[in-house]
Amino acid sequence: MAPTVAAEAAAAKGQLQHTGKAVGLAAHDASGHLAPLTITRRSTGDDDVAIKILFCGMCHSDLHSIKNEWGNAMYPMVPGHEIAGVVTEVGKNVTRFNPGDRVGVGCMVNSCQSCDGCAEGFENTCGGGIIFTYNSVDRDGTVTYGGYSSSVTVHERFVVRFPDGMPLDRGAPLLCAGITVYSPMKYHGLNKPGKHVGVLGLGGLGHVAVKLAKAAFGMKVTVISTSPGKKQEAMDRLGADAFVVSKDAEEMKAAASTMDGIINTVSANIPLAPFMSLLKPNGKMIMVGLPTKALEIPPFDLIMGNKTLAGSCIGGMRDTQEMLDVAAKHGVTADIELVDADYVNTAMERLAKADVRYRFVIDIGNTLKNADQ
C-alpha cells in the first residue's frame, strides 16, 4: 500500500516534524541491492525515545522484503527490525527510559493503542493496524525506515530495555527471532518441563528456539532438518536431545507420534503432512516461518489425531520484554556473525543460501558512516 492523500496532507502540515538526519542502507528496486541513502527521522515527540543504533540483525524477512517477494514493497526501503542501541533523547512524557539506557526496537513501532488487542498487551494483533518498523505507513503518512540506519525515533511503548549483562550484538536478533519462537511456546503450552517439542529448521529462528526450549523451559528438544551435517552442532553445542533428518524415511518413522508440538521456522515451501505425523494426538504445529506460497495439507492429517495447525505472529511488547528478561536469566543469546555495513549485500547473498550460523548482525555503530559524513 501507499500513503493516502489525507495522510500526505497531514504530514505536509507538520504534525510530526522530520528534521533529524540519518543515513540508511536502502534498496531502490526488487534487485534488493542496498546502498547508502540519507534519510530523515522525526523530531523527538512528547512520547518518543530517540535511539542511536549500534547493531541491527538481518532477518530472512528483510530479504523477502527488499526483493518484493511478498508484493508489498515501497521503495526506497531501509530494512531491519532487530535494533539495539542507546537512548539519546526522550520526550517530556517518557517515564521508562533515560538517555544512555541500552534499548531495543523490534518489528513494530506503533499501533492504534486503543483496540482490545492493544489494551490486552497484544499489539501484534492490533485491529487498527500494526505500523511495522519498516515498509509501513506511519501516522503522519510517511513510510517507515528500519534499523539498517544510524538512528531511529520510536514511541516509548514500542521500546524495550536490554537486561544488564546481555550483549547488544547477540541480543539484537532476539527482538524478532526470540519473540517469534517464545510467544508460541508460551501460548500453546510448549514451555513446560518434560514436554517434547520439535524445532523444524535450524536457522536464525530455530537455533534460538532450541536454546529457549532447553535452557529456559527445560523441555525435551528434537531438531528436524534436511541437513545431516547440522546434527553434531544441534546436539553438542545447542543442547538438543535428538536430531531427525527429514529426508530419512526410517528416522521420520521412528520419531512418529512422539512430539507434543513443533515450532515450524521454515520459510521455504515444503509439504506439511510428513511433519504432522511426528505429533502425538492433540499435538500442535505452530507456523512462524513465512513461505511465499499457500500451504497445502490433507484434512485427514489434522482430523485424525485431533491435531492443530496454527500460526503465531511475533508477540506483544509486554511479552517481548519478558522474553528478553527470561533469556538473560538463562544466558540465552543468538549465535551471530558480526559484519560491517559494506558487507550487507554479500551477507544477503549468503542469507539466501542459508550460509550463516545463525544470524548476521550489522555493526552499525562502528561501520555505517554518519549522515553528516
N, C-alpha and C positions, 0 to 999 in steps of 0.2 A: 504494500500500500504506500501511498504518498501523502504528504501533509495536505490537509484540506485548505480551501481558500480562507475559511474562518480562522483556522489555526495560524496560517501565514500572516493574516491581518493582526492577530493578537501579538505575534512575535514582533511585527513591524511597529506596534505601539510601545514596544519596550517593556512589556510586563515583566520579563526576566531579561536583564541586560547581559549580553555575551561580550564581555570586554576583556577577558583573560586570554592570553595567547598560549598555545601549547603546540607541540609537534607530535604527529602521529604517523604510524605506518599504515598506509591506506591502499586498498585495492580499488582500481578505477573501472574494471570491467570483469567479465566472467573468466578471464585468464587467471584471475586470482593473484597476479603479481603485486607484491607490496612495495611501496616506495614512500619516502618521507613526504609529509604534507603538513603545512602549517594550518592549524585549526583554532577555533575559539572555544572557550569554556565560559559558562555563565559566571557572573559575579556571585560571591557567596551571599545567598539569601538568609533570611532570619532563621530558617530551619535547616540550613545546609552545613555540610562539612566539606571543606576543600582539602584535597589529598595530593601530595607529591607521590607519584607512582615509582616504586623501586623495582618491583618484579611483576610479571604477568605470565601466567601459564598459557600454554597453547592447547586448546581443546579441539577434538575432532569436529565439533560443531563449527569452529572457526573456518575449517577447511571447507565444509559443506557450504557455509555462508558466502565466503569470498568467491567461490566458483558458481554461485547461484544455483546450487543443486536442489534447493527447496523452492526455487521460483519466486522468491520474495526480496531479492537483493535491491538495496538502494545505494547507489554509488555516488561519490566515493565512500567506501566503507572502511572504518577503522575497527577491526575486530578486538576480541579479548574480554573475557568476563571472569577471570581468576586473578583479581587485582590485589596486590599487597603494597602498602606504603605507609607514610606517616602523615598525620594531620598538620596542615599549615595554618588553617584559619577555621573558625567556627562562627555561625550566626548567633545572634543575641538570644534566640530561644533554645539553643542547643544545650542540653544538660549532661549528656552521657560522654562527651568527648572533649578533649582539650588539645591545643597544639602540642605536637611531639608524640602523641599516642600512636601506637602501632595498630593499624586498622586494615580492614579488607572490604572489598566490594565484589559480590558475586554476579549472578545472572540478571538481577533486577535492579533498577534504580528508582522505580516508583510504581505506584498502583493507585486505584481510586481511594484507598484507605477508608472506605465507608461501607462496603458491601459486607455480607455475612462472612465471606471467606477472610477478608482483611481483618474484620473485627475479632475473628477467632484465631488470628495468627497464621493464617494460611494465605499470605499474599500471592503465593504461587498459583492459587485458584481464583484470583480476583475476577469477579463478574464484570467489573468495569473496564477490564483490560490491563494486563501487565505492560509496563514500559520496560523493555529489555535494555540491557547495558549498551548494546549497540544494534544498529539496523532496526531501530524502532522510532516512533514519533513521540517526542516528549510533549508535555502540556503546552509549551509555547509554540508548538508547530515545527520545531527544529528536529533534525534527525540525530539520534544519539550516537556518540562515538565511544568506542571501548577502550580497553586498557593497554593496547599497543601504543601508548602515548605517555607523555611526560606528566600529565596531571588530570584530575577529574574533580568535579563538584557534584555532590550527591546529597539528597535528603537524609537527615540523620537516621531515620527509621531503617534505611537500607544499607547502613554501615555496621560492620561487626568488629569486635575487638579481638586481636590476636592474644592468646594467653601468654603470660611470661614464659620464656624458655622455648617457645615454638619458633623455629627459624622461619623468616618470611618467605624465603625462596621455596623451601619444601612444604610450607603451609599453604602457599597460594593456590595450588591445584585443588585443595580440599574445598574451596569455595564453589566449585562446580562438581568435580568428581566425588568429593567427600559427601556433600549433602545429597547428591543424586543417589548414592547407594545407602546412605544412613537412613534416609526417610522411609524407603520401602521396607527396610528391615524393622524399623520401629513400628510402623503402622500395619504391617502384615504379620506380626508375631514372630519374626525371624531374628529376634535379638535375645533369645533365652538360652542359657547354658544347656548343652545336651542336644539341642535341635541340630539337624543336619541340613546345611544349606549348600547348594551348588552354585558356583560362580562360573557363568558361561562367558568365556573370553577373558584373557589375561592381558589387558592393556591398561590404559590410563585409569579407567573406572574399575576394572576387575582387580587390579593389584591392591587398590585401596579397600575394596570390598573384602578381600581376603584378610587384610590386616585388621579392619574393624571387627569382622565376624570372630576372628580368633582372639585378638588382644583385648578388645573392649567387651565382647559379649560371651566369650567362652564357648563358642559353638564348634561343632564338627564341620569342617570345610572340605569340599571336593572341588577342584578346578576342572572344568571341562573345556578342552581346547583342541584345535586341529593340529597343533604343533607339538609333537613328542619332545622336541628339544627344550621345551619350557618346563618339563617335569621336575628336574632337579632344583631349578630355581624356585618353582612354586612351593615345593615341599621343604627344601633345606633352608632357603633364605626367607621366604614369605610366611612359612609355617603352615601351609595347607596339610591336611591329613591324608588326602588321596588325590589322584590325578587320573582323569579319564580322557583318552584320546578319542574324540568323537567319530573319527573315521575308522576306528577299530570296532567291528561288529561284536566281537567277543567281550571287549571291555564295556561297551554300552549295555550288552545283555546282562553282564554281571552286576552293573550298577542300577538296573531297572528296579523301580518301586522302592528306592532307598532314601529319597530326599524329601524333606518337609517343604522345601522351597528352592527356587532357582532365581538368582538375580541375573537377568539376561542383559549383558552390557554390549552385545554385538551390534554394530551399525551396518554390517553387510546384510544382504538379502539372503536368508537361509531358511530352509524348511523347519518348522517348529515341532512337527509331530514326533520326530525321534527323541527330542529332548523332553517332551511331555511324558514320555514313557518312563523317565527316570524318577518321576514324582510318586510319592506314596498316595493312597487315597486321600482326598481333601487337600492335596498339595497345591502349591501356587507357583506359577511362573510370573515374575514381575519384569516387565519390559522397561528398561531405562536407556538402551541404545536406540538410535533413530535411523532405521533403514529407509532408503528412498522410495521403496515400493510397498504396496499394500501387503499385509500379512495374509497368509493362507494356511488354514488348519482345518482338518476334517472335524465336524462337530462331535463325532464319537470319541475323539481323543480328549475332549473336555467332559462330555457327559458320563462316559464310563470311568468311574473312579472319583466322580464329584470334584473334578479339578478346575482350577481357576486360572485364567489368563488375564493379567491386569497390567496397567501402566502406572508410572509414577513420574511426576514432573518436578524435578529439583526438590525444594522444600521451602517452608516459610522462614521468615527472619529469626523467629524465636528458636526454631529447630536448627537453623544454621549456626547460631551462636552456641547452642547446646552441643552440636556435633563437634565444633572446634574445641570446646572445653573437655568433652569426653576424649577426643583424640589426643589432646595434650596430656591428660591424666594417664593415658595408657601408652604414651610415646609413639603415637601413630602419625606419620607424615608420608608424603608422596615420595617415591623414588624419581629423581629428576635428572635431566641433562641440562645444565645451565648454558645458555647460548647468548651471543652478542646480538644486538639489534640488526647488524648487517648480515646475519646468518639466517634470518627468518624464512626467506624463500627456499633455501636449501632444506631447512627444517620442515617446511610444508611438504616438500617433495618426499622427504623421508617419512613424514607422518602418513602420507597417502599409502606408503608401502608397509606401514606398521613397524618401521625401523627406528624404534626408540624404546628405551627401558626407563621409565614408562611414561614420562611426561616431559616435554620440552618446557622450559621456563626462560623467558627473556629477561636478561639483566638490564632492565630499563634504566635504572638509576646511574649506572656506570657507562653505558654504551649508546644510549639514544641521545643525540645532541639536543640541547635546549632550543626552544623556539626562537630565541634571540641570537643564536649562533649561526 
